[in-house]
Amino acid sequence: MGSSVGALSVTVLDIYGNPVNNASVTIALSGGGGDGVPSSTTVLANSNGLATFAAWNLGTTVGTNTAVVYLGGTSSLVTFTAVGTQGSPNSFIQAIPEDRGSATVGTSVGALSVTVFDQYGNTVSGATVTLAVTGTYVGALSSTQATTNSQGLASVNSWTLSVSAGINLVGISVTGSALLTSFTAVGTPDIADAVGVASNQFSSATLGTAVQVPLTVTVSDQYGNLVSGATVTFVVASGNGTLSVTSANSDSGGIATLPPGSWTLSTTVGTNNNTLQAYLSGTSTFVTFTASSSPDIANRIEPVGNTNRGSATVGTSVGALSVTVFDQYNNTISGATVTVVVTGGGGIVTSTFAVANADGLATFAGWTLGATVGTNTAVVYLAGTNTAVTFTAAGTIDVPALIVIASGSGQNATVTSTVANPITVLVTDRFLNRVNAASVTYAVSGGLGSVSGSGTLTTAVDGTATLAGGSWQLGEIAGTNSLAFYIANTSTSDTATAVGIAASVSLANSLLTAAPTSIVANDTSTSVISLQLRDTYGNNSTSAVNTALINISFDPIAGWEDSSVWTLVSPGLYQRVLQSTTQTGLVTLGGTVSGVAINDTATVALTVGPPSRIVVAGGENQTTTVATAVPSSLLVNVFDAQDRLLDGVTVTYAVTGGGGSIAGSSTQTVNGTATLGAWTLGQTAGINNVVATVSGTSLQQTFTATGTVDVPALLNVVSGGSQTGVVNNLVPAALVVNVTDQYGNDLNGVSITYAVVGQGSIVGSTC
């Protein structure tokens, strides 16, 4: 159909059967839907009477097509027929109906039918139709292929939807064409069958308060599809909590919600100690929500053990302080902070705050009592409140630790006598609390005196113990005496002192001294003469005497210039200054006091002074042949400032010019003269020097000697040797020689003879 069946031709004849030329022939179509198309509607017969319509296109409707050809002006006609058959399936495919509506998941929406058409809308039989479940939700088909019947209809018996709620899709295609279409159907959830936890299965809130998060459950059918409109009931299962809302309907997303604040927990602290069950209404199916009751705020504290911690030595620990923290419902509270303040006794606690542990226990590791004897108090507070617990403990005296001299130290008494006043000591513990009944021992520790009594004292209630006056006799040596007091059986002590004063003067024990004992007799040097008066025990006397009664004798007196007077320098010590003259020698000093001889003498040596100058005494300006010793010894004299020759002074010496040598390097003066070693001059003619120095000073003298040349020893050609000249003529350059001694020193006035050896001649024979 719709295609050409070729040309249609008729022959026009007259009544005699002869072809008629130019006869007019027309064509009219009927059948085939009337939509066929001839090439033209009128044609003329040719000379053979043949009239031809070039092409007949059939109509687009399946079935018989008719074409009637009429001879113009007559009723004569010829009828042509042709059958139009269906075309290929290439127009459209129609699902009947395409949208299958909705049905419960997992159920059938019935048979599926499609009609296939060709391009002209004619149904196509015998076409192969393929069906396939596509998309996210996969259901099932009773068959995946079908063939169109004579009406172009293809069917499958059943389409079962997916078990997942949502749009199901079946795609349809026709073999051999690009035709596609589809069926759709919506799978709706089955009846509610199960509940599940959607959020906040585990939560917490302060005990006795409501959970402040929503508790949500999912409602689903047997396939897990979320179901809306289902009723969920809520029941407290454990924990004695309460509910203000007991049911909820699932929303479009299958979620049923217990609003925040609907579930009030029990008043007992615990982890997961409250449970709530959410039931699918009308079933025994449920899910469980769990909540922990966290502690309320801390409300009170109670002591652990007795608040009176008894007694302990001051400064020591009475152990830990502990309290338990509770809330208003008597639950212990962890994490609560407590503080402690020492309010009496001055002790200390290891820290200022503590945090309650999991059992509500807050502990301060140690409470150390104060240093003062008496009641100690420590108050533990619940932080930020006035809620408190007061602990008490009594601080008792510690063991004796310190001893001090309270009075009686620093007295004076004559040597070998007793001190008059009593000596009192005070014994305390390490915190200065006075200790009763402490045992104190005592003994002389300096001055070689003695002490009477048992050697042991016992302190009274006020911590003091007293050694009676007259018990301590000082030693014979003037000065500080000491008496040590000990806490018994320890090395802890303090010492009382007393000053022993010298007894009356004893000239037999007095001393006469001079310092220095050796001075230079130079009319300016001095020596200090000291008279130390002493008592019978050899102690320096503190008694004063009339200096006019002190006399000193000198032997020999000529060595001194005495213009000074006696001066009291320290107790019993008198001094005067004596000045030397220029006379040397040993002076012996003696003396008397009030006409009584001092049993002691002193000596002062008046000596020459240090070297002041050095003078050449012999051996200066000598002359001798080089490399030989000068004939005379080198002598120097050394004097002090008073021009006295000095013995035993070391003089060093060394060659400083000319290159010679001198035996030795030092010598000492004898009778003021030092003799230097033998001096051998150098090998070079000219001036030689030796310097003599007083050791340890800058005092020097220089000796000079002249070295003269030795005898001729060497003759040397200076110039004119090895010349070349014309025979029988003078050589061009003069002949020059010089003469030296054995050390290379040039000699003057030496006579030289000369003569020709071989041929030639020379003028003269000497020069």
NUPA-914566 format. One record per residue: residue in one letter; x, z, y of N, C-alpha, C in turn. Coordinates in steps of 0.2 Angstrom, whole numbers, plus 5000, padded with zeros to 4 digits. Each point is the difference from the previous one (the first is absolute). Example, Ala and Ser with C-alpha at 12.3 -4.5 7.8 and 13.67 -1.06 7.14 Angstrom:
2
a506650394972499650005006500450005006s499849965005500450015006499650035005
% end
This chain:
767
m500450004994499650005006500450005006g499749975006500449995006500649955000s500049974994500549954999499749934999s500449945001499849935000499949984992v499449964999500049974993500149935000g500349975006500249935001499549965004a500049935000499649965003499349994996l499549985004499449984997499849935002s499949964995499949935002499349974997v499749965004499449964997500149935002t499649964996500049935001499349985002v500049965006499349985002499949934998l499449994997499849944997499349985003d500049935000499349985002499650004994i499449985001499550004994500249964994y500549955002500249964995500750034996g500250055003500650034997500649975003n499949975006500649985004500350055005p500650015000500350055005499849985007v499950055004499749995007500650035004n500249965005500650025004499750035006n500350055003499850035006499450045000a499850014994499450044999500150085002s499650035004500150075002499850054994v500550054999499850054995500150075003t499650054998500150065003500050054994i500350065002500050054994499750075003a499750034996499750075001500250054995l500250065001500350054996499450054998s499950024994499650064998500350034994g499850064999500350044995500750035002g500350044997500750035001500050045007g499450025002500050045006499949965006g500049944999500049955006500550005004d500650034998500550015004500649954998g499849954996500549954999500249955006v500549975000500249955005500149944998p499649945002500249934998500549975005s500449954998500549975005499649975006s499449974999499649985005499350004998t499549995004499349994998499749934999t500349955003499849935000500649964999v499949954995500649954999499649934999l500449955001499749934999500349974994a499649964996500349974994500449945002n500550004996500549945001499749944997s500449945000499849944998499850004992n500250054997499950004993499350054999g499850025006499450044999500250074999l500650025000500350074998500050045007a499650064999500050055006500450064997t500550035004500450054997500050065005f499850064998500250065004500650034997a500550005005500750024997500150064996a499650065002500250064997499350045000w499950044995499450055000500350074998n500050045005500250075000499450044998l500150044994499550044998499950065004g499450035000499850065004500450064997t500050065003500350064999499750054995t499449974998499550044996500149984992v500150044996500149984993499349974998g500049954996499449974998500049925001t499449974998499949925001500049985007n500449955001500049975007499749934999t499549985005499749934999500149965006a500249934999500149965006499549944999v499649985005499549944999500249955005v500149944997500249945004499449955001y499849995006499449965002500249935002l499649954998500149935003499650005007g500449995005499650005007499449965000g499550035002499349975002499649994993t500250034995499750004994499950064996s499750014995499950064996500550004994s500449955000500449994994500650055001l500250044995500550055000500350014994v500650035000500450024994500250075001t499950044995500250085000500650014996f500550045004500650024996500050085000t500250024994500150084999500750024998a500250065002500650034998499950085000v500450034996499950084999500650035004g499850055004500650045004500150064996t500650014997500250064997500450055004q500050074998500350055004500749995001g500350035006500749995002500450064997s500650015002500450054998499850075004p500250064997499850065003500550015006n499849975006500550015005499650015007s499450034999499650015007500050085001f499750044996500050075000499750034994i500250074999499750044995499750065003q499450014997499650055003499950064995a500250065002499950064996499250025001i499750024995499350025000499950074998p499850055004500250005007500850025001e500349995005500750025001500150075001d499650045004500150075001499550034995r500350044995499650034995499850075001g500150025007499850075002500450054997s499750064998500550054998499750034993a500450044997499850034994500550054998t499850054996500450054998500749974997v500550035001500749984997499950004993g500349954997500050004992499449974997t499549985005499449974997500049935001s499549964997500049935001499549985005v500249955004499549975005499649944997g500049984994499749954997500449944999a499649944998500449944999500249975007l500549955000500249975006499949924998s499749975005499849935000500349965006v500249944999500349965005499749934999t499949965005499849925000500549965003v500249954997500549965002499749935003f500249985006499849945003500549955001d499849935000500549955002500049995007q500349955003500149995007499349995004y499549974996499449995003499550054998g500250064998499550054998499649994994n500349964996499749994993500350054996t499650044996500350054995500449964995v500550044998500549974995500050034993s499849974995500050034994500749994996g500150044995500650004996500650025004a500050035006500650025003500250074997t500650015000500350064997500150055006v499750064999500050055006500450064997t500550025004500550064997499850065005l499950064997499950065004500650054999a500250035005500550054999499950065005v500150064997499950065004500650015004t499950015007500650005004499950065005g500650025004499950055005500350074997t499950055004500250074998499650034994y499449995000499550034995499949954994v500350014995499949964994499550024995g499449965000499550014995500149954994a499449984997500149964994499549954999l500149944998499549944999499949994992s499449994999499849984993500449944998s500149955004500449944999500349985006t500549964999500449985006499949925002q499749974995499849935001499349984998a499749955004499449974998499949935002t499649964997499949935002499349995003t500049965005499349985003499649964996n499350025000499549964996499849945004s499549974998499749945003499850015007q499850065002499950025007500650025004g500650004997500650025004500150075000l499650044995500150075000500450034995a500550055002500450034995499950075000s500050044994499950075001500450044995v500150075002500350044995499550064999n500050034995499550054998500050065004s500650035002500150075003500650015004w499950035005500650025004500050085001t500550044997500050075000500550025006l499850045004500450025006500550054998s500550005004500650054999499850075000v500350054997499950075001500250035006s500349965005500250035006499549975005a499850055004499549985006500349955005g499649955002500349965005499749934998i500349955004499849935000500349974994n499649974995500249964994500049935002l500449964997500049925002500249964993v499549955000500249954994500149935003g500649974999500149945003499849944995i499749945003499749954996500449945002s500249964995500349935001499749954995v500149945002499749944996500649964998t500149994994500649964997500049935003g500649985002500049935002499850005008s499950055003499850005007500350055004a499950005006500350065004499450045002l499449994997499450045002500150084998l499950045005500150084998499450035004t499850064996499550045003500150074997s499650055002500150064997499350045000f500050054995499550055000500250075003t499650045003500250065002499550054998a500250064999499650064998500450065002v499650055003500350075001499850054995g500650034998499950054995499950075003t499550034999499950075003500150054995p500350065003500250064995499450014996d500250034994499650034995499750075003i499650034996499850075002500650055000a500050055005500650055000500150034993d500650004999500250034993500650055001a500450005005500650045000500150025007v500450065001500350025007500750014999g500349995006500850015000500250035007v500650035000500250035006500349945005a499750005006500349955004500550035005s499950065002500550035005500050085000n500650035001500150075001499750044994q500349984994499850044994500350075001f500650005003500350065001500150025007s499850065002500050025007500150075001s500050025006500150075001499750025007a499950075000499750035007500150074999t500050035006500150075001499450034996l500250064996499550034996499450025004g499449994998499450025003499849955005t500349945001499849955005499949934996a499749955004499849944997500649954999v500049964995500449954999499949945006q500549995004499949955005500149934999v500049984994500149934999499449974996p499849945000499449984996500249994993l499650024995500149994993499549944998t500449954998499649934998500049994993v499549974997500049974993499749935000t500249974995499849934999499550004995v499449965001499549994994500149934998s500049994993500149944997499649994994d499949934998499649994994500450004994q499849974995500450014994500649955000y500049955005500549965000500550025006g499950055003500450025006499849985006n499549965001499749985006499750065004l500250005007499850055004499249995001v499750065000499250005000499850035006s499649975004499850035006499350044999g499850055004499350034999500050054995a500550014996500050054995500150075003t499650054997500050075002500650044996v500450035004500550054997499950075003t500050044995499850075002500750044999f500150055004500650045001499850074998v500550034995499850074998500750045000v500050065003500650044999500150034993a500649984997500150024993500450064999s500550025005500450064999500250025007g500250065001500250035006499550035005n499450004998499550045004499949975007g500249945001499949975007499249985001t499949975005499349985002500049935003l499449974999499949935002499450005005s500149965006499549995005499649934998v500349964997499849934998500050004992t499549984997500050004992499949934997s499949955004499949934997500249955006a500149944997500149945005499949944996n499849945003499949944997500649955002s500149964995500649965001499849945005d500549985004499949955005500149934997s500049955004500149934998500649994996g500550055001500649994997500150044994g499450034998500050044994500350075001i500150035006500350065002499550055002a500050064996499650055002500450065003t499850035006500550045004499750075001l500450054998499850075002500450015007p499650015005500350005007500550065001p500549995004500550065002499650065002g500250064998499750065002499450024996s499949964994499450024996500250054994w500650004999500250054994500450055003t499750064999500450065003500350044994l500750015000500350034994499950075000s500350034994499950074999500550045004t500050065000500450055004500650024996t500249974994500550024996500649945001v500650035001500649955001500149974993g500249945000500249974993500149935001t500449974995500149935000499549974995n499749955003499549964996499450054997n499950055003499550064998499349985001n499849955004499349985001499949934997t499449994997499949934997499349995002l499949935001499349975002499949944995q499450004997499849944996499549965003a500249935000499549955003499749964994y499350014999499749974994499649935003l500049964995499549945001499350024998s499650005005499450034999499649984994g499750044996499649994994500549994994t500650015001500549994994500450065000s500450014995500550054999500749985002t500149945003500649975002500250035007f500650035000500250035007500849995000v500250015006500750015002500150075003t500750025000500150075003500549995006f499850045005500550015006500250075000t500750005001500350075000500350015007a499950075002500350025007500450074999s500550005004500450075000499850045006s499950064999499850055005500750035003s500149975006500750035003499850065003p500550045001499950075003499749995007d499750055002499750015007500650035004i499950005007500650035004500150074998a500650025001500250074998499650055004n499850054997499650055003500250075001r500450024994500350075000500650004996i500450055000500550014996500050074997e500350014994500050074997500750014998p500350065000500750014998500050004992v500649984998500250004993500450064999g499750054996500350064999499950055006n500350065000499950055004500349985007t499650025005500349985007500550055002n500050064997500650055001500549994995r500649975003500549984996500550064998g499850065002500450064998500650005005s500650024997500650015005500649974997a500449985004500749974998500550025006t500649994998500550015005500049955006v500150035006500049965005500449944999g499849945003500449944999499949964994t499650034995500049974993499349975000s499949964994499449964999499550044996v499450005002499550034995499649954996g500349945000499749954996499649955004a499649964996499649955003499350035003l499749965005499450025002499549944998s499550024997499549944998499350025001v499649945002499350015001499749944997t499350014998499749944998499449985005v500049945001499549975005499449984997f499450025002499449984998499549965005d499549964998499549985004499450045000q499549985004499450045000499650014993y500249964995499750004994500450044995n500550035002500550034996500449964996n500149945002500549954996500750015003t500550004996500750005003500149935003i500450015006500149945004500849985000s500149944998500749985000500249965006g500650005002500249975006499950035007a499650064999499950045006500650035003t500150015006500650035003499950075002v500550054998499950075003500750015003t499950045005500650025004500150085000v500650025001500250075000500450025006v499850065002500350035006500250074998v500650025002500350074999499850035006t499650064999499750035006500350075000g500450024996500350075000500650004996g500550045002500650014996500649955001g499849955003500649955002500249964994g499750004994500349964995499849925001i500249974995499949925000499749984993v499649955001499749964994500449934999t500149984994500449944999499849945004s499349995001499849955005499450025003t499849965005499450025005499349984997f500049954995499449984998500149984992a499450004997500049974993499449964999v500049964995499549964998499750014993a499450015000499750024993500049954995n500250024994500149954994499349984997a500149974995499449984996499550054998d500250065000499650064998499850045006g500249975006499850045006500550055002l500550014996500550055001500649985006a500050045005500549995005500550055000t500749994999500550054999500549995005f500250065003500650015004500650034995a500549964999500550024995500350075000g500150025006500350075001499950035007w499850074999500050045007500550055000t500549995005500550045000499950055006l500050074998499950055005500450005006g499850035005500450015006500650054999a500450015005500650045000499850075002t499450015002499850075002499650044995v500250064999499650044995499350015002g499549994996499350015002499649954997t499349995003499549964997500249925002n499949964996500149935001499349974999t499849955004499349974999500149925001a499749964996500049935000499249984999v499849965005499349975000500049934998v499649984995499949934998499349985002y500149945004499449985003499849934997l499349994999499849934998500149965007a500449954999500249965006499449985004g500050015007499549985005499450055000t500150064997499450045000500350075001n499550055000500250075001500050044993t499849964995500050034993500750024998a500150064998500750024998500050054995v500650014997500150064995500750035003t500050075000500550035002500450044994f500649985000500550034995500450065003t500150054997500550065002500550014995a500650035003500550024995500450055005a500350054996500450055004500749994999g500450005005500749995000500450065000t500450014995500450064999500749995002i500450065001500749995002500449974994d500449965003500549964995500650054999v500449984995500650044999500550015006p500450055000500550005006500449945000a500149975006500449945001500450005006l499950045005500450015006500250075002i500650015002500250075002500349995007v499950045005500350005006500250075003i500550005004500250075003499550015005a499650055000499550015005500350045006s500550054999500350045005500650034997g500550025005500650044998500649964999s499949935001500649964999500349995007g500749995001500349995006500350075003q500050054996500350065003500750005001n500350055004500850015000500150074998a500650004997500350074998500849994999t500350055001500850004999500149994993v500549964999500249984993500150074996t499749994994500050064994499550055002s499649995005499450055001499449964998t499450045000499449984998499649975006v499549954998499649985006499450055000a499850025006499550055001499349994999n499849945001499249985000499849974993p499450024998499849974993499949925001i500049974994500049934999499349984996t499649975003499349984997500049934999v499749984993499949934998499349994999l499849945001499349984999500049944994v499650014995499949964995499349965000t500049945000499449965000500049954994d499449974999500049944995500249945004r499949944997500349945003499549985006f499450035000499649995006500050055005l500550055000500150055005499550064999n499650004994499650064999500450064998r499950065003500550054998499850034993v500650014996499950024993500150084999n499650034997500050074999500450014993a500450065000500350024993500549954998a500349965004500549954998500750045000s500449984995500650044999500549965004v500450045004500649975004500650044998t500549964999500750024998500549995006y500550045001500449995006500850024998a500449965003500750014999500549985005v500550035001500549975006500249934998s500049965005500249934998500549985005g500350045005500549985004500350065004g500650005001500350065004500350054996l499950004993500450054996499850075001g499450015003499750075000499750024994s499550055001499750034994499350025002v499550014995499350025002499850054994s499750055003499850054995499349994998g499750034995499350004997500049964994s499449994997500049974993500149925000g500049975006500049935000499449964999t499450045000499449974999499550035005l499549965003499550025004499349974998t499550035002499349984998499649995006t499749945001499649995006499450045000a499850025006499350035001499549955001v499350035002499549955000500149955005d500350015006500249955005500549964998g500350004994500549964998500750025002t500150065003500750025003500350054995a500750005000500450054997500550025004t500250065000500550035005500650034997l500649985002500650044998500250055006a500150064998500050065005500749995004g500050025006500650005004500550054997g500649985002500650044997500249984993s499649954997500149984993500649954999w500149965006500549944999500650025004q500650014997500650015003500449945000l500349985007500349945001500750004997g500349954999500749994998500550015005e500650004998500650015005500149955004i499849944999500249945004499449995006a500350005006499549995006499749934999g499450005002499649945000499350004996t499849954998499350004997500050024993n499650054998499950024994499349984998s499949984993499349984998499850044994l499350015000499750034994499449964998a500049974994499549954998499450044996f499449985002499450024996499749944996y499950024994499749944996499350024997i499649954999499450014996500350014993a499850054997500350024993499949944995n500649994997500049954995500049935002t500149995007500049935003500750005004s500149945002500549985005499850005007t499350025001499750005007500350065003s500349995006500250065004500049995007d500150055004500250005007500550055001t500450005005500650045001500050035007a500150075000500050045006500850005002t500150005006500750005002500150065005a500650035000500350055005500749985002v500150025006500749995002500450065000g500650004997500550054999500450005006i500150055004500450015006500650034998a500649985003500750024999500050085002a500450034996500250085002500550005005s500350065002500450015005500749964999v500449995005500649965000500550034996s500349964995500650024997500649955001l500550035004500649955002500449984994a499950044995500449984994499749944997n499349995001499749944997499949945005s500250025007500049955005500549944999l499849945003500549944999500249985007l500749985000500349975006500249934998t499749955003500249934998500149965006a500449944999500149955005499849934998a499849965004499749934999500149965006p500449944999500449994994500650044999t500350004994500650044998500649965002s499949945002500649965001499849965006i500450005006499849965006500749985003v499949955004500649975003500350045006a500650015000500350045006500149955005n499549995004500049955005499850035007d499950065000499850045007499249995001t499749964996499249995001499650024993s500349994994499650024994499850075000t499550014997499750075000499850024992s500050064999499750034994499550065002v499550004996499550055001500150064996i500150065003500250064996499350044999s499850014994499450034998500150074997l499650055002500050074997499350014998q499950004993499450014997500050074997l499650055004499950074998499550004994r500250044995499650004994499950084998d499550014996499850064998500450024993t499850064997500450024994499949954994y499449965000499849964995500349925001g500350005006500349935002499449965003n499550035003499549965003500250005008n499949945003500249995007499650055004s500350045004499750065004499649975005t499450035001499649995006500150045006s500450054999500250055005500449975006a499950025006500449975005500550055002v500649985002500650045002500249985007n500450045003500249995007500649954999t500049945003500549954999500650025003a500050055005500650025003500450044995l499750024994500350044995500349964995i500049935000500249964995500749975003n500550024996500749975002500349964995i500349945002500349964995500850005002s500450004995500749995001500349944997f500549975004500249934998500850014998d500249964995500750004998500249934998p500449975004500350025007499549985005i499950045005499649995005500149945004a500749975000500249955004499649934999g499750004994499649944998499349995004w499850045004499350005002500050015008e499449975002499850025007499350035000d500050065000499350044999499750015007s499449975001499750015006499250014999s499850004993499350014998499850074999v499350015000499850074998499650004994w499850054997499650014994499349985001t499749964996499349985001499650024993l499450035001499650024994499649934998v500249974994499749944998499450014996s500050054995499550024996500150074998p499550034997500050074998500750024997g500450045003500650024997500649955001l499949945003500549955000500249995007y500750015002500350005006500549945000q500049965005500549955001500349995006r500749985000500349985007500449944998v500249965005500449945000500750015002l500549984996500750015002500349935000q500449985006500249945001500850004998s500249944997500750004999500549985005t500650025000500549975004500449944997t500549985002500449954996500550034995q500050064999500450034995499750004993t500449974995499750004994500250064996g499750014994500150064996499450024997l500150064996499450034997499950065003v499350015002499850065004499650054996t500150064999499650054996499650045005l499450014998499550045005499850064996g500050065004499750064997499550035005g499850064999499550035006499850074998t499750035005499750064999499350005004v499650054998499350015003500050085001s500050015007500050075002500650044997g500549964999500650034998500150014993v499549984996500050004993500249934997a500549994996500349944998499549964996i500049935001499649964996500449984994n499650014994500449994994500049934998d500249955005500149934998500449975006t500349944998500449975004499849925000a500349965005499949935000500649975002t500149944998500649965002499849935003v500449985005499949935003500649975000a500149944997500649965001500049955006l500550015004500149965006500449944998t499849945000500449944997500149955006v500449954998500149945004499449965000g500049955005499449965000500049944996p499549965000500149934997500449955003p500349954996500449955004499749985006s500549995005499749985007500449945002r500749994997500349945002500649994995i500249944999500649984996500549965004v500650024998500649985004500549974996v500349945001500649974996500650045001a500250034995500650045000500749974998g500049944997500649964998499849944997g500549955000499949944996499749945004e499950015006499749955004500549955002n499849935001500349945003500749994996q500050004993500649994996500049924999t500749984999500149934998500449994994t499849964995500349994994499949934997t500449984996499949934997499350004996v499749945000499349994997500150024993a499450034997499950024993500550064998t500250035005500450064999499750065003a500250064998499750075002500350015007v499650035004500350035007500450064998p500650005004500450064998499850075001s499650015005499850075002499250014998s499950064998499350024998499650005006l499349994998499550005005499750075000l500050035006499850075001499550015005v499450044999499650025005499950075000n499850035006499850075001499350005002v499650054997499350015001499950075004f499650005006499950065004499350025000d499850065001499450025002499950005008a499450025002499950005008500550045004q500250054996500550045004500749984999d500149944997500749974999500450044995r499650034995500350034994500149954995l500650004997500149964994499650024994l499649954997499650024995500349984993d500050054995500249994993499449984996g500249964995499549994995499549945002v500149975005499549955003500249934996t499549974997500149944997500149945005v500549964999500149945004500049944995t499649955001500049944996500349945004y500349954997500449955003499949944996a500149945004499949944997500449945004v500249954997500349945003499449965004t500149995006499549965004500349945003g500649984999500349945002500749984998g500149944998500749984998500049994993g499550024996500049994993500450044995g500350055003500550044996499650054995s500350054998499750054996500350075002i499650054998500250075001499850044994a500550044998499950044994499550065001g499550004996499550055000499549985006s499450055001499549995004499950065005s500250064998499850065004500650054998t500050055005500550064999499750055004q500250065000499850065004500650025004t499850045006500550025004500350064998v500650015001500450064998500450025007n499850065002500250035006499849955006g499449974999499849965005500249924999t500449994996500349934999499849974994a499849935000499849974994500549945000t500349994994500549954999499749944995l500049945003499649954997500549974994g499849964996500349974994500549955003a500549974996500549955002499649945002w500249975005499749945003500449944999t499849954996500449944999499649945004l500449975004499749955004499849934996g499649965003499849944997500649955000q499849944997500549954999500149955006t499550015005500049965006500350035006a500549975003500350035006499550015005g500150065003499650025006499750074999i499550025004499750065001499650024994n500250074997499650034995499750065003n499450024997499650065002499850054994v500050065002499750054995499650055005v499450024998499550045003500050074996a500150055004499950074997499450035003t499550034996499450035002499950074997v499850045005499850074997499349994996s500050024994499549994996499350045003g499549964999499450035003499950005007t500549975004499949995007500249935002s499949995007500249945002500750005004l500450054998500750015003500449954996q500449965004500549954997500649995004q500549984997500649985003500349944996t500349955004500249934997500850005000f500349994994500749985000500149935000t500649985004500249935001500749994997a500149954996500749984998500149925000t500649985002500149935000500449984994g499849944997500349974994500549955002t500650004999500549945001500149964994v500249935002500149964994500650024996d500049974994500550024995500649955001v500550004995500549955000499849934999p500349955002499849934998500049994993a499449974997499949994993499849934998l499749965005499749944999500149955005l500249934998500149955005499549954998n499649985005499449954999500149945005v499949944997500049945004499350005004v500050005007499449995004499849935001s500549965002499849935001500749954999g499949944999500549955000500349994993g499750034995500249984993499749944998s500349964995499849944997499849955005q500549985004499949955005500349934997t499849955003500249934999500349975006g500649985000500349975006500549944998v500249975005500549944999500750024999v500349974995500750024998500450005006n500550055000500550015005499750015007n499350035000499750025006499750074999l499950035006499750075000499350004997v499850054996499350014998499650015006p499449985001499650005006499850075002a499950054995499750075002500650054999a500050055004500550064999499850034994l500550044997500050044994499950075003v499450034998499850075002499950044994v500450065000499950054994499950075004n499750054996499950065002500350054995v500150065002500350054995499550075000t499850024995499650064999500450054996d499750075000500250054995499649994994q500150044996499650004993499350005001y499750035006499350015000499749945005g500449955002499849955004500050015007n500450055002500050025007500649955003d499949975006500549955003500550045003l500749974999500650045002500349955006n500250045005500449965006500750014999g500449955003500750015000500450004994v499749974995500349994994500449935000s500750004998500449955000499949954994i499949945001499849954994500549955000t500349984995500549954999499749944996y500249945001499749944997500649954999a499949964995500449944998499649954996v500349945001499749944996500250004993v499649994996500150004993499949924998g500549964998499949934999500349965006q499749955001500249955006499750025006g500349985006499750015006500450065004s499850025006500450055003499550045005i500250055002499650055004500550035005v499750005006500450035006500050074999g500650045000500150075000499950024993s500150074999500050034994499650075000t499850035006499750065000499550005006c499550045000499550015006499850074999
% end
